[in-house]
């Protein structure tokens, strides 16, 4: 396959509505107005400090992480894509676990219905309570698993080879500053990455209700309950490996930094 067939300078046109800022002090979402401390969150460097004494202490905010690995991986011949090896030897999921740990998140679970491929990683493996219902069912299972163990839960897919501590630190810092039920990464022109988010532990009833009603869309639910988007100017850390062609593109970009690459946002590709 030629490089031009899978390496793209930009994602296809796909516009998602964003939440609107309300006088610099909060956001207006479908479920009501949520307060943010000071001005809205920014994807600031990891060493940035909280901007207000009113904000909850980041150190006292208990954050767990759920890595979603329940997909069928049909485009990989059934091989779990999170276990695909990257240059250097680590699998994508091993790298993600390490990035979470470096960001201070050590309570990590893998959400997968087949535990066998992940047993060697030494983490808790949690099956979906409702197999076959997609990522939202995995989020439900993860929230039930962590229950009283966290204030917020980081949600990540298993196929991000370039995510770094900078993005995770920005998400956790924003989560500690606001009262929104979800803080979700936003890239490009209001492209939401619904599976790259931190959710409050108490949204479990909303997740369960959505699934009970046959509504499986993660993006739809985040919008409905009033998620706060956190803009990231660089979309490259959110590049996801859905196919072998995606992996080839990403590897090529590491070897030739001047080669631009992008794929459609996670929400567009997975219809989550």
Secondary structure in CASP SS format (residue, H / E / C, confidence):
PFRMAT SS
TARGET T0000
AUTHOR 0000-0000-0000
METHOD secondary structure of the structure
MODEL  1
X C 1.00
X C 1.00
X H 1.00
X H 1.00
X H 1.00
X H 1.00
X C 1.00
X C 1.00
X C 1.00
X C 1.00
X C 1.00
X C 1.00
X C 1.00
X C 1.00
X C 1.00
X C 1.00
X C 1.00
X C 1.00
X C 1.00
X E 1.00
X E 1.00
X C 1.00
X C 1.00
X C 1.00
X C 1.00
X E 1.00
X E 1.00
X E 1.00
X E 1.00
X C 1.00
X C 1.00
X E 1.00
X E 1.00
X E 1.00
X E 1.00
X E 1.00
X C 1.00
X C 1.00
X C 1.00
X C 1.00
X C 1.00
X C 1.00
X C 1.00
X C 1.00
X C 1.00
X C 1.00
X C 1.00
X C 1.00
X C 1.00
X C 1.00
X C 1.00
X C 1.00
X C 1.00
X C 1.00
X C 1.00
X C 1.00
X C 1.00
X C 1.00
X C 1.00
X C 1.00
X C 1.00
X C 1.00
X E 1.00
X E 1.00
X E 1.00
X E 1.00
X E 1.00
X E 1.00
X C 1.00
X C 1.00
X C 1.00
X C 1.00
X C 1.00
X H 1.00
X H 1.00
X H 1.00
X C 1.00
X C 1.00
X C 1.00
X C 1.00
X H 1.00
X H 1.00
X H 1.00
X C 1.00
X E 1.00
X C 1.00
X C 1.00
X C 1.00
X C 1.00
X C 1.00
X E 1.00
X H 1.00
X H 1.00
X H 1.00
X H 1.00
X H 1.00
X H 1.00
X H 1.00
X H 1.00
X H 1.00
X H 1.00
X H 1.00
X C 1.00
X C 1.00
X C 1.00
X C 1.00
X C 1.00
X E 1.00
X E 1.00
X E 1.00
X E 1.00
X C 1.00
X C 1.00
X C 1.00
X C 1.00
X H 1.00
X H 1.00
X H 1.00
X H 1.00
X H 1.00
X H 1.00
X C 1.00
X C 1.00
X E 1.00
X E 1.00
X E 1.00
X C 1.00
X C 1.00
X C 1.00
X C 1.00
X C 1.00
X C 1.00
X C 1.00
X C 1.00
X H 1.00
X H 1.00
X H 1.00
X H 1.00
X H 1.00
X H 1.00
X H 1.00
X H 1.00
X H 1.00
X H 1.00
X H 1.00
X H 1.00
X H 1.00
X H 1.00
X H 1.00
X C 1.00
X C 1.00
X E 1.00
X E 1.00
X E 1.00
X E 1.00
X E 1.00
X E 1.00
X C 1.00
X C 1.00
X E 1.00
X C 1.00
X C 1.00
X C 1.00
X C 1.00
X H 1.00
X H 1.00
X H 1.00
X H 1.00
X H 1.00
X H 1.00
X H 1.00
X H 1.00
X H 1.00
X H 1.00
X H 1.00
X H 1.00
X H 1.00
X E 1.00
X C 1.00
X C 1.00
X C 1.00
X E 1.00
X E 1.00
X E 1.00
X E 1.00
X E 1.00
X E 1.00
X C 1.00
X C 1.00
X C 1.00
X E 1.00
X E 1.00
X E 1.00
X E 1.00
X E 1.00
X E 1.00
X E 1.00
X E 1.00
X E 1.00
X E 1.00
X H 1.00
X H 1.00
X H 1.00
X H 1.00
X H 1.00
X H 1.00
X H 1.00
X H 1.00
X H 1.00
X H 1.00
X H 1.00
X H 1.00
X C 1.00
X C 1.00
X C 1.00
X C 1.00
X C 1.00
X H 1.00
X H 1.00
X H 1.00
X H 1.00
X H 1.00
X H 1.00
X H 1.00
X H 1.00
X C 1.00
X C 1.00
X E 1.00
X E 1.00
X E 1.00
X E 1.00
X E 1.00
X C 1.00
X C 1.00
X C 1.00
X H 1.00
X H 1.00
X H 1.00
X C 1.00
X E 1.00
X C 1.00
X C 1.00
X C 1.00
X H 1.00
X H 1.00
X H 1.00
X H 1.00
X H 1.00
X H 1.00
X H 1.00
X H 1.00
X H 1.00
X H 1.00
X H 1.00
X H 1.00
X C 1.00
X C 1.00
X C 1.00
X C 1.00
X C 1.00
X C 1.00
X C 1.00
X C 1.00
X C 1.00
X C 1.00
X H 1.00
X H 1.00
X H 1.00
X H 1.00
X H 1.00
X C 1.00
X C 1.00
END
